[in-house]
Amino acid sequence: MLHKTRGIVLNYIRYRETSIIVKIYTEDFGIQSYIVNGVRSAKSKTNRIALFQPLTLLDLVVYHKNKEQTIHRLSEVKCSLPFRSLPFDFIKSSIALFVTEMLVKTLREEEANQPLFHFLMEGIIYLEEADQHFENFHLQFLAKYAFYLGFGAETVHEMEQQLKENLYPYALDASTREVTQNFILMPFDYPASLDRQRRGQLLDTLIFYFKIHLEGLGEIKSLDVLRELMK
């Protein structure tokens, strides 16, 4: 049966000689995997594989037969917002790499969750279109994303209590606490001021907070790249 839905690309793997299996977080079905044939063929007349780069926003027509199927097929696919800055700006692309890895490691839903989907869409569109004040996006994203995973803190004090209970050895200073509170409450375009050291400390704190609640989160491989570009 054919369905129209929107989707956010997470990643893909090669399948056989010319195809891929792409994982997409969809508005109507949650996380789903789709096989796309022929996109890696030298005879392909279009660069359709570009549609399946991480965080690409898609309009889809998909086949879904039953819940037992683990891999579905795409009937139609169209990019809803061609990226003009995100893949080409080193800071944005490193942030996008980190956000993508966090999503791959933490998204588990195989059913519709429209508030979460709309939050992710809003964040990706902001990161693509922002021309300033986006260097803290990954911190704002984590502070807000935790709510959609079920463990968001409403106040910095609540977060610090949980960190302390789990023996986190560092404390945020007053200015970083204020910024973090605003990250939780304010929209993505909130112009926070954090120097490199405070930005790094807050990132470590938020990652530890996620690990408290998500067993098996493991190593975040994109962190080294992110930290290097944020120097």
C-alpha positions in Angstrom: 0.0 0.0 0.0 1.3 3.5 -0.9 1.6 6.2 1.7 2.8 9.8 1.5 5.1 10.9 4.4 8.0 13.2 5.1 11.4 11.9 6.2 14.8 12.8 7.6 17.7 10.7 6.4 19.9 9.1 9.1 22.4 7.0 7.1 22.7 4.3 4.5 24.7 1.2 3.8 25.7 -0.3 0.5 23.6 -3.2 -0.7 24.8 -5.5 -3.5 26.6 -3.8 -6.4 24.5 -0.8 -7.2 21.9 -0.4 -4.4 21.7 1.0 -0.9 19.6 0.4 2.2 18.7 3.8 3.7 17.5 4.4 7.2 15.0 7.3 7.4 13.1 8.8 10.4 9.6 9.3 8.9 6.8 11.4 10.1 4.2 8.7 9.9 6.1 5.5 10.6 9.0 6.4 12.8 12.4 4.8 11.9 12.2 2.7 8.7 14.7 1.1 6.3 14.2 1.3 2.5 16.0 -0.4 -0.3 16.9 1.9 -3.2 18.0 0.2 -6.4 20.5 1.4 -8.9 21.7 4.6 -7.2 25.4 3.5 -7.2 25.4 2.4 -10.9 27.8 4.1 -13.3 24.9 4.1 -15.8 22.7 6.1 -13.5 21.8 9.4 -15.2 21.1 11.3 -12.1 23.0 11.7 -8.8 20.1 10.4 -6.7 22.4 9.1 -4.0 22.8 12.8 -3.0 19.2 12.6 -1.8 20.3 10.1 0.9 23.0 12.1 2.7 22.5 12.5 6.5 19.8 14.9 7.6 18.4 15.5 4.1 14.7 16.4 4.3 12.6 14.3 2.0 9.0 14.1 0.7 8.3 10.4 0.2 5.8 8.1 -1.3 6.5 4.7 0.2 5.3 1.1 0.1 4.3 -0.4 3.5 2.7 -3.8 3.5 2.8 -4.8 7.1 4.6 -4.2 10.4 6.5 -7.4 10.2 8.5 -6.2 7.2 11.9 -4.7 8.2 12.8 -3.3 4.8 10.4 -1.4 2.6 10.6 0.3 -0.8 10.3 3.9 -2.1 8.0 4.8 -4.9 8.8 8.5 -5.1 11.4 10.6 -3.3 12.0 14.4 -3.5 14.2 16.7 -1.5 12.0 19.2 0.3 14.9 21.6 1.2 18.1 21.5 -0.9 21.0 22.3 1.4 23.1 25.3 0.3 25.3 25.8 3.4 25.1 22.8 5.7 27.4 20.4 3.7 29.9 23.2 2.8 30.4 25.1 6.1 33.0 23.2 8.2 31.3 24.2 11.5 27.8 23.3 10.4 28.9 20.0 8.8 30.8 19.0 11.9 27.7 19.8 14.1 25.5 17.9 11.6 27.8 14.9 11.8 27.5 14.9 15.6 23.8 15.3 15.6 23.4 12.5 13.1 25.5 10.1 15.2 23.4 11.0 18.3 20.2 10.4 16.4 21.4 7.0 15.1 22.4 5.9 18.6 19.3 7.1 20.4 16.3 7.0 18.1 14.4 3.8 18.6 10.8 4.6 17.6 9.1 2.6 14.9 5.9 4.5 15.2 4.8 8.0 14.5 5.9 10.7 17.0 5.0 13.9 15.3 6.2 16.3 18.1 9.7 14.7 17.9 9.7 14.7 14.1 8.7 18.4 14.0 11.4 19.3 16.5 14.1 17.6 14.4 12.8 19.3 11.2 12.8 22.7 13.0 16.4 22.2 14.2 17.8 21.0 10.8 16.1 23.9 9.0 17.5 26.4 11.5 21.0 25.0 11.2 20.8 25.1 7.4 19.5 28.7 7.2 21.3 30.4 10.1 24.1 32.8 9.2 25.2 33.5 12.8 24.8 32.2 16.4 24.8 28.5 15.3 28.1 27.5 17.0 26.1 26.3 20.0 23.5 24.5 18.1 24.7 21.0 19.2 24.4 22.1 22.9 20.9 23.5 22.4 19.9 20.4 20.5 21.0 18.0 23.3 19.3 20.2 26.0 16.0 20.1 24.1 16.2 16.6 22.6 16.4 15.0 26.0 12.7 15.9 26.6 11.6 13.9 23.5 13.5 10.9 24.8 11.8 11.1 28.1 14.5 12.4 30.5 14.7 16.1 29.9 15.3 18.3 32.9 13.1 21.3 33.3 15.7 23.3 35.2 19.5 23.3 35.3 19.2 22.5 39.1 17.3 19.3 38.3 20.0 18.3 35.8 22.8 19.0 38.3 21.1 16.9 40.9 21.0 14.0 38.6 24.7 14.5 37.6 25.7 14.7 41.3 23.8 11.5 42.1 25.7 9.8 39.4 29.1 11.1 40.7 29.8 13.6 37.8 33.0 15.3 39.1 32.5 18.8 37.6 30.1 21.6 38.2 28.9 24.4 35.8 29.8 27.9 36.7 27.1 30.6 37.1 27.3 31.9 33.6 27.2 28.5 32.0 24.3 27.5 34.2 22.3 30.5 33.0 23.1 29.8 29.4 22.1 26.1 29.8 18.8 27.1 31.4 18.1 29.2 28.3 19.1 26.4 26.0 16.4 24.3 27.6 13.7 27.0 27.3 14.5 29.3 24.5 14.3 28.7 20.7 17.3 27.8 18.6 18.0 31.4 17.6 18.8 32.3 21.2 22.2 34.2 20.9 24.1 32.6 23.8 27.7 33.6 24.6 30.1 30.8 25.5 33.8 30.7 25.1 35.6 27.6 23.8 36.4 26.2 27.3 32.8 26.6 28.6 31.4 25.2 25.4 33.6 22.1 25.7 32.7 21.7 29.4 29.0 21.9 28.7 29.2 19.4 25.9 31.0 16.9 28.2 28.3 17.5 30.8 25.4 17.0 28.4 27.0 13.8 27.0 27.4 12.5 30.5 23.8 13.4 31.3 22.7 11.4 28.2 24.8 8.4 29.3 23.1 8.4 32.7 19.8 7.7 30.9 20.8 5.8 27.9 22.6 2.6 28.7 25.0 1.5 26.0 25.3 5.0 24.4 29.0 4.2 24.1 31.7 6.3 22.4 30.6 9.3 20.3 33.1 9.1 17.4 32.3 12.5 15.9 33.2 14.3 19.2 36.9 14.6 18.3 36.1 16.3 15.0 33.6 18.6 16.6 36.0 19.7 19.4 38.8 20.3 16.9 36.7 22.5 14.7 35.3 24.4 17.7 38.8 25.5 18.9 
